[in-house]
Amino acid sequence: MSRESAQLYSQLKASEERYRELVENANAIILRWNRDGIITFFNEYAQKFFGYSADEIIGKHVMDTIVPEGETTGRDLRPLMDDICQHPEKYAFNINENVKRNGERVWINWTNKILLDESGEPIGALSIGSDITKQRLLEEELRQAQKMQAIGQLAGGISHDFNNLIHGIIGYAEIIEKIASQHEVGQQARRIISTATSAANLTQQLMTFARKGSYQFKQCNLHDLVADTTSIIKHTFPRNIDLNTRLDAHTPYFLGEATQIKNALLNLCLNARDAMPKGGTLTIQTENVTLNTQIQVGEFKVPNGEYLRLRIEDTGNGMDEDVMSHIFEPFFTTKGVSSGAGMGMGLATSYGTMHLHRGAISCISTPDKGSLFEILLPLGEPPLASSKPATTRATAPKITMLIVDDEAMVLTYSEQLFSLHGHQVYTFSSPMEALSYYRDHWRDFDLVVLDMLMPEMNGQQLFEAMKQVNPKIKAIISSGYSNEKRIEEILSSGICAYVTKPFTYDVLEQKIAQIITTP
């Protein structure tokens, strides 16, 4: 070999060594594979990342090693390698799910360079990848947060109109109950009122999920709520489902909203029933637990401290990983809407309830082996015995009232119902017309009842205008949408009371009695 040839060979060898050193030590996945999908090169970083040595993976097919047959998104990856060679321009940059040797799923951002033979035909590809799994998880969390926000906005948007409709149903049912000459008719009217009130709870569940609305937290006994729930389900569950309760918590108290927790418990029990069509066992257990450090339960960050743990376990069908990843999403259901099993809001509202109570909810499930839901609630103290004497129910005096609401249905039944109870009622659907009439006749009215959301001006604005006419005006604001901050603002402006639709006449009568008898 001549000196020039030897020098050229030395330079090529040095260049190759530098190239190999660069490729092997690069902080990126680098592999080469042929037209058949067989791996021909796998750098050290790729070996450490995927968990294969070079001897173990070179000569193996990518589909049998680092590329799964399908992504968790449902995408079929089997045609991927052939498609890359057929359409290289389409896959110059590609993101797909990969799998490590230990089964862990990861997301890789790939840059693919097609390798050609002397005739220009593709013979394989050089692929360089970077791990973007954490980024994908963050993106998914963002999408989930945006979805939750959208549902929250939807809940707020429909609550006003929905509550107005239910308010009308309750009002007309109360009229029927008041004028019914037959006991059975009055009894049926009372059932309509009860059913409509239950329907109103759906709106409340939506608002809970949206984390909006107003709640009054107090010390509650979880064992009492379990007892109430089991008394309901004992009469509705099929006989082939055994119900076991183990109330092991020595301190069963928490600070919260009892109705919301009971609804969450009932939803979980109903889901368990639906998961056991052939029968099984439902176990409800309570216990006290101490967390010495903060823990992460899904999205929930649970600080250290004392907690109540509620476990609802069934021996039913269980769930696979795909279903598990969606169970707390609103309107997600595996039962089908036509089945009458619900709209998929039960677990979503339970999820929102736990956020509201600074607790957590989690689930462990295995197909054909059942599911276990766990709820953590911050431990509370036993409620103090009240020293106040029991108060008797107040009866409102007969008064003259002016009612302003842009819903004709609300005005019609209000005039009939309140008149049946001996009040004199004037109604207006237009705030401007009501204000004009009030200017001329304000001395005739003991009370005004104003809807919050109306065209021309809202209830608070109308109150301010009427207050200019009569500084001593007594007013109640009602609305189908509750917002705690807005309520505080309304009451601080001088309005006597705020009532959330739907409400019964008994509720309003108590408000009227308090307002009229208070100087």
CORWOQUI-V766295 format. One record per helix or strand of 3 or more residues. SS is the DSSP state (H for helix, E for strand). FROM is the first residue (numbers start at 1). TO is the last residue. If there is no record, write none. Layout:
SS,FROM,TO
SS,FROM,TO
This chain:
H,3,25
E,29,34
E,38,42
H,44,50
H,54,57
H,62,64
H,80,86
H,88,91
E,93,99
E,105,116
E,122,131
H,133,179
H,183,209
E,218,221
H,222,233
E,241,247
E,253,256
H,258,274
E,280,291
E,295,297
E,300,302
E,305,314
H,321,324
H,337,339
H,346,356
E,360,366
E,370,379
E,400,404
H,408,420
E,424,428
H,431,444
E,447,451
H,459,469
E,475,479
H,484,492
E,497,500
H,505,517
